[in-house]
Amino acid sequence: MMKAIIIDDERSSQITLTNMLNEFCEGVKVVAVENAVLAGVDAIKKYQPDLVFLDVEMPVHNGFKLFDHFEEPQFHTIFTTAFQKYAIKAFKFSAVDYLLKPIDLEELKIAVNRVSVRKEKDITKRKMGTLLDNLNNVNQRLILPATDGYHFVALKNIIRCESQNNYTFFYLTNGKKILVSKTLKVFSKMLEDHNFFRISRSDLINLSHIEKIGRQKSPSVTLSDKTVLNVSLRRKESFLKILEKL
């Protein structure tokens, strides 16, 4: 049985989430419901929960302040937020669990199940710093969950991404190659507004790392690591239009 605490200043949100967890999420027991960060800190210390549902925007202190009180949190966190969707990319970049309000039941079940099978409790100070930077569009970084741990990678240091079936290879300016168990489609959607472009089914490139563009019918691009890739004919027109805006 997972012990859960809800920290949210909206009474209606507290009631709705509590009812959803009690009725539809077997194996989760809500042991406390608080409406402010400091009260939530006290409840966490008292009940030692496995899982905390944390509202992002609250009066006096926002939800992120909770982590000022825990050097190495011994609980999983699922953020609940009413942020507009443009800010959701910051959560995805930072590899943290979140639910967009109003909370969808199926998304709640998926999030709870994901936590139940995860061993590490991985909201760290560094991860929180990355999330805050991403929300403020400062020093934007992508956290890549690989088999050997989490890699904190600045967007500017990603040269290209390459599809390998349901996996994606990241090629970095320092010569590193990182394998992540997510499809290229996932990262293409995340990075499309950050100067990245998918030139083919297999390749997503950082436009800032283009050194040369060939003049062939199907143009090729030479990147800063000297890799030469072809732009698919289907994406050629969109690619050239993007380049005009740079």
C-alpha positions in Angstrom: 0.0 0.0 0.0 1.4 3.4 -1.0 0.8 6.2 1.4 -0.1 9.5 -0.3 -0.3 13.1 0.7 -2.1 15.8 -1.3 -0.8 19.4 -1.1 -3.2 21.8 -2.9 -4.8 25.1 -1.8 -8.0 24.5 -3.7 -10.6 22.6 -1.7 -12.4 21.4 -4.8 -9.2 20.0 -6.2 -8.4 18.3 -2.9 -11.8 16.6 -2.8 -11.8 15.5 -6.4 -8.3 14.0 -6.3 -8.9 12.3 -3.0 -12.1 10.7 -4.4 -10.4 9.6 -7.6 -7.5 8.0 -5.7 -9.8 6.2 -3.2 -12.2 4.9 -5.8 -10.0 4.1 -8.8 -6.4 3.7 -7.7 -6.1 0.5 -5.7 -3.1 0.3 -3.5 -3.0 4.1 -2.7 -4.1 5.4 0.7 -4.4 9.2 1.2 -3.0 9.8 4.7 -3.1 13.6 4.7 -4.4 16.6 2.7 -2.8 20.0 3.2 -3.4 23.4 1.7 0.1 25.0 2.0 3.7 24.1 1.6 4.8 24.4 5.2 1.8 22.3 6.4 2.8 19.8 3.7 6.4 19.7 5.0 5.1 18.8 8.5 2.7 16.1 7.1 5.6 14.5 5.1 7.8 14.4 8.2 5.0 12.9 10.2 3.6 10.3 7.8 6.7 9.5 5.7 4.6 9.1 2.5 5.6 7.2 -0.6 3.9 9.7 -2.9 3.1 13.4 -2.8 0.7 15.1 -5.1 1.9 18.7 -5.2 0.1 21.7 -6.6 2.5 24.1 -8.4 0.8 27.4 -7.8 -0.2 28.2 -4.3 -0.3 31.4 -2.3 2.6 32.4 0.0 4.9 29.6 -1.3 4.6 27.8 -4.6 5.0 24.1 -4.7 8.7 24.1 -5.7 9.5 25.6 -2.3 8.7 22.2 -0.7 12.1 20.9 -1.9 14.0 23.6 0.1 13.1 21.4 3.1 14.3 18.0 1.8 17.9 17.6 0.7 17.2 14.1 -0.7 13.4 13.5 -0.8 12.4 10.0 0.2 9.1 10.2 -1.7 7.8 10.3 -5.2 6.3 13.5 -6.5 3.5 14.1 -9.0 3.0 17.7 -9.8 -0.5 18.9 -10.4 -0.7 22.1 -12.4 -3.1 24.4 -14.3 -0.1 25.8 -16.3 -0.9 26.5 -19.9 0.4 23.8 -22.3 3.3 25.9 -23.4 4.8 25.4 -20.0 4.2 21.7 -20.0 7.3 21.2 -22.2 9.4 22.4 -19.2 8.0 19.4 -17.2 8.8 17.0 -20.0 12.3 18.4 -20.5 12.9 17.9 -16.8 11.7 14.3 -16.7 9.3 14.9 -13.8 5.8 13.5 -13.4 2.9 15.9 -13.7 -0.9 16.0 -14.2 -2.6 18.9 -15.9 -5.7 20.2 -14.2 -8.5 19.3 -14.4 -7.0 15.9 -13.8 -8.0 13.2 -16.2 -8.7 9.8 -14.6 -6.8 7.7 -17.1 -3.8 10.0 -16.9 -3.9 9.7 -13.1 -4.0 5.9 -13.2 -1.0 5.9 -15.6 1.0 8.3 -13.4 0.3 6.3 -10.2 1.2 3.0 -12.0 4.4 4.6 -13.3 5.3 5.5 -9.7 4.4 2.1 -8.3 6.9 0.3 -10.6 9.7 2.9 -10.2 12.4 2.1 -7.6 14.3 5.3 -7.3 12.8 8.4 -5.7 14.4 10.9 -8.1 13.3 14.5 -7.4 16.7 15.9 -6.5 17.9 19.5 -6.0 19.5 19.5 -9.4 16.4 18.2 -11.1 14.3 20.9 -9.4 16.8 23.5 -10.5 16.6 22.3 -14.1 12.8 22.4 -14.0 12.8 26.0 -12.7 15.3 27.0 -15.4 13.2 25.4 -18.1 10.0 27.1 -16.8 11.8 30.5 -16.9 13.5 29.8 -20.3 16.9 30.1 -18.7 19.8 27.7 -19.4 17.4 25.2 -20.9 18.3 21.6 -20.4 16.9 18.2 -21.2 17.1 15.4 -18.7 17.7 12.2 -20.5 16.9 9.0 -18.5 19.4 6.4 -19.7 20.3 3.0 -18.5 23.3 4.4 -16.5 21.3 7.2 -14.9 20.0 10.7 -15.7 22.0 12.9 -18.1 21.5 16.7 -17.7 22.1 18.1 -21.2 22.0 21.7 -22.4 19.9 22.0 -25.6 22.7 23.9 -27.2 25.0 20.9 -26.8 22.7 18.5 -28.6 23.9 18.2 -32.3 21.4 15.6 -33.5 19.1 12.8 -32.5 18.8 9.5 -34.4 16.0 7.0 -34.4 16.7 3.4 -33.6 13.2 1.8 -33.6 11.7 2.6 -30.2 14.9 4.2 -29.0 16.7 7.5 -29.7 20.4 8.2 -29.8 21.5 11.7 -28.7 24.8 13.0 -30.2 26.5 15.7 -28.1 29.2 18.3 -28.7 31.5 16.6 -26.2 31.4 13.4 -28.4 29.1 11.5 -26.1 26.3 9.3 -27.5 23.4 8.7 -25.2 20.7 6.1 -25.8 17.2 6.8 -24.4 14.2 4.4 -24.5 11.8 6.8 -26.2 10.9 7.3 -29.8 12.3 10.1 -32.0 8.7 11.3 -32.4 8.5 12.1 -28.7 11.6 14.3 -28.8 10.7 15.8 -32.1 7.5 17.2 -30.5 9.4 18.4 -27.5 12.1 20.2 -29.4 10.4 21.5 -32.5 10.0 25.0 -30.9 13.6 25.1 -29.8 15.5 25.3 -33.1 15.3 21.6 -33.9 14.0 20.2 -37.1 13.2 16.6 -38.2 14.8 16.3 -41.6 13.8 12.6 -42.1 12.1 9.7 -40.4 15.5 8.9 -38.7 17.1 12.2 -38.0 16.3 15.3 -35.9 18.9 18.0 -36.0 19.8 21.2 -34.1 19.7 23.9 -36.7 22.4 25.8 -34.8 24.9 23.1 -35.6 24.5 23.2 -39.4 27.7 24.1 -41.1 26.8 23.4 -44.7 23.8 22.7 -46.9 24.3 20.9 -50.2 22.5 22.0 -53.4 21.3 18.6 -54.5 17.7 17.9 -55.4 17.4 16.3 -52.0 19.7 18.6 -50.0 22.2 17.3 -47.5 23.3 19.0 -44.3 26.8 18.9 -42.8 26.7 19.3 -39.0 29.3 20.6 -36.6 30.5 17.0 -35.8 31.1 16.6 -39.6 28.1 14.2 -39.9 26.4 14.5 -43.3 22.7 13.7 -43.5 20.1 13.8 -46.2 16.9 15.8 -46.0 14.0 13.8 -47.2 12.1 15.1 -50.3 8.9 15.2 -48.3 10.5 17.6 -45.7 12.6 19.6 -48.1 10.1 22.5 -48.6 9.4 22.9 -44.9 13.1 22.7 -44.1 14.0 25.5 -46.6 11.2 27.7 -45.2 12.6 27.2 -41.7 16.1 28.2 -42.9 14.7 31.4 -44.3 13.6 32.5 -40.9 16.9 31.9 -39.2 
